[in-house]
Amino acid sequence: MLADPEEVKRLVAERRGFVFDLDGTVYLGDELIPGAREAVNGLRRAGKRLAFVSNKPIGRRDDYARKLNRLGIQCARDEVITSSLVLARYLQRTAPGAQVYPIAEGAVIQDLEAHGLAICHEVERIEVVAISWGRGFNYEKLNTAYRAALRGARLVATNPDRTCPMPGYELPDCACMIAAIEACTQMSVDPIVGKPSPIMLHEVLAFLELEPHECAMVGDRPDTDLLMADRAGLAGVLVLTGVGRAEDAARLSNRPLVLESVARIAGAL
C-alpha cells in the first residue's frame, strides 16, 4: 500500500538526516528521476543532513558528486559514500599495507591505492582478494582468485547486488562474481561491505553525526537499502522506480513507507 501524504509529511518533519541510494532512486543511468531534484534540494533547504550512498563500485565519490551536480542536485564530494570507498577504508583498518588482488574496475583500484593498499597479481604474494563489479571478469581472474584463496588469501567484496538497474533493463552486478568465486573455492566471501552491511552504515552515520532513529533511508532495493534500514532502526522509504515492488515491503519487520518515487517527498516539503 502506498503511503498517504500525511505519513510522508510526518517522516520529513521527524527525521534530521536523509540517506539516498542513487541508481533506481535518484536516477536511472544518466536520466534523472522526475521530482528527485526538487525532493533532494528541498530537503537541503529545510536544513536536513544528506548522504548519498551507492553500492555501485565503478565510480569514485568525485564521479558521483559531479554527476549529481550535473543533473541539478546539489552535492559535495564528502556527502557521497560508495562501497569501493568503504572497502578501502575497511582494509586500511584491518589489513594495512596488504597485497590486494582486485577483481574490479579502476575506481576500486584507485580507492585501494589511495588508502595504502598494494595491488598484486602474483598468486604467491596475494593476501586479500577484493571482489567487485568487474565488467572484465574472466576465467583468468577467477583462476587467480581461486589459487590465492587456496593459499590463504582473504576474500572480501564491495557489494552483494545481483543486478544494477538501468533505464528499461538491468545489468549483472557483483553478486555474480562473488558466486563464481565461492563456488570454486567453497569459501565464503566475508565481509561484503556495501549495503546492507553495518560496515557501510557505520560510515554513513559517522558522516551525518546522527543516530539511526534520527535518519531515513530512501532506496529502491528491499534486500540492500531497506534491509540496512530495517536492521539498524532507520526509517525506511521504498521507492518504486528501480527494482523493488510494493509487496516487497511486507518482508521487512519494520515496514517502510512505499512511494511511487522520490517526487512524493518534494510534495511534503
HUVENHU-V419233 format. One record per backbone hydrogen bond with DSSP energy under -1.0 kcal/mol. CO is the residue of the C=O (numbers start at 0). NH is the residue of the N-H. If there is no record, write none. Layout:
# HUVENHU-V419233
co=CO nh=NH
co=CO nh=NH
This chain:
# HUVENHU-V419233
co=3 nh=7
co=4 nh=8
co=5 nh=9
co=6 nh=10
co=7 nh=11
co=8 nh=12
co=9 nh=13
co=10 nh=14
co=15 nh=48
co=16 nh=215
co=17 nh=50
co=18 nh=217
co=19 nh=52
co=21 nh=24
co=21 nh=25
co=21 nh=26
co=25 nh=32
co=26 nh=23
co=27 nh=30
co=30 nh=27
co=32 nh=35
co=34 nh=38
co=35 nh=39
co=36 nh=40
co=37 nh=41
co=38 nh=42
co=39 nh=43
co=40 nh=44
co=41 nh=45
co=42 nh=47
co=43 nh=46
co=48 nh=17
co=50 nh=19
co=51 nh=80
co=53 nh=82
co=59 nh=63
co=60 nh=64
co=61 nh=65
co=62 nh=66
co=63 nh=67
co=64 nh=68
co=65 nh=69
co=66 nh=70
co=67 nh=72
co=68 nh=71
co=75 nh=78
co=76 nh=79
co=78 nh=51
co=80 nh=53
co=81 nh=85
co=82 nh=86
co=83 nh=87
co=84 nh=88
co=85 nh=89
co=86 nh=90
co=87 nh=91
co=88 nh=92
co=89 nh=93
co=90 nh=94
co=94 nh=97
co=97 nh=117
co=98 nh=126
co=98 nh=127
co=99 nh=119
co=100 nh=129
co=102 nh=131
co=104 nh=108
co=105 nh=109
co=106 nh=110
co=107 nh=111
co=108 nh=112
co=109 nh=113
co=111 nh=116
co=112 nh=115
co=117 nh=99
co=121 nh=124
co=121 nh=125
co=126 nh=153
co=127 nh=100
co=128 nh=155
co=129 nh=102
co=130 nh=157
co=131 nh=133
co=133 nh=136
co=137 nh=141
co=138 nh=142
co=139 nh=143
co=140 nh=144
co=141 nh=145
co=142 nh=146
co=143 nh=147
co=144 nh=148
co=145 nh=149
co=146 nh=150
co=147 nh=152
co=148 nh=151
co=153 nh=128
co=154 nh=189
co=155 nh=130
co=156 nh=192
co=157 nh=193
co=160 nh=174
co=161 nh=172
co=163 nh=170
co=165 nh=168
co=168 nh=165
co=170 nh=163
co=172 nh=175
co=173 nh=177
co=174 nh=178
co=175 nh=179
co=176 nh=180
co=177 nh=181
co=178 nh=182
co=179 nh=183
co=180 nh=184
co=181 nh=185
co=190 nh=156
co=193 nh=196
co=196 nh=200
co=197 nh=201
co=198 nh=202
co=199 nh=203
co=200 nh=204
co=201 nh=205
co=202 nh=206
co=203 nh=207
co=204 nh=208
co=204 nh=209
co=210 nh=213
co=211 nh=214
co=213 nh=15
co=213 nh=16
co=214 nh=234
co=215 nh=18
co=216 nh=236
co=217 nh=20
co=218 nh=238
co=219 nh=243
co=220 nh=225
co=223 nh=227
co=224 nh=228
co=225 nh=229
co=226 nh=230
co=227 nh=231
co=228 nh=232
co=228 nh=233
co=234 nh=216
co=235 nh=256
co=236 nh=218
co=237 nh=258
co=244 nh=247
co=245 nh=248
co=246 nh=249
co=247 nh=250
co=248 nh=251
co=256 nh=237
co=257 nh=2
co=258 nh=239
co=260 nh=263
co=261 nh=264
co=261 nh=265
co=262 nh=266
co=264 nh=267
co=265 nh=268
